[in-house]
Amino acid sequence: MASIDSVSSPAAAYQLRFDSLFHSGRALAFPCDDHGQVHLDALSDRARSNYLYARAVVGREFAVPTVVRQYGA
């Protein structure tokens, strides 16, 4: 896994970020709206799989996700 697996969309001004509980600096991040809603149909198959995995292991492998504003988006 890379430091950040980010799936970006030019229109996405926010990211839903899942930080690793065990590896500082590692995270999975996905484009979302200002409420943290991720549009699953806009994700690639790999990104969708990573997103569903991250949601499933919150509290065991990843922290509760946070909505982060992307500057310059």
Stockholm file with secondary structure:
# STOCKHOLM 1.0

chainA/1-73         MASIDSVSSPAAAYQLRFDSLFHSGRALAFPCDDHGQVHLDALSDRARSNYLYARAVVGREFAVPTVVRQYGA
#=GR chainA/1-73 SS CCSEEECCCTTCCEEEEEEBSSSTTCEEEEEECTTCCCCGGGSCHHHHHHHHHHHHTBTTTBCCCEEEECTTC
#=GC SS_cons        CCSEEECCCTTCCEEEEEEBSSSTTCEEEEEECTTCCCCGGGSCHHHHHHHHHHHHTBTTTBCCCEEEECTTC
//
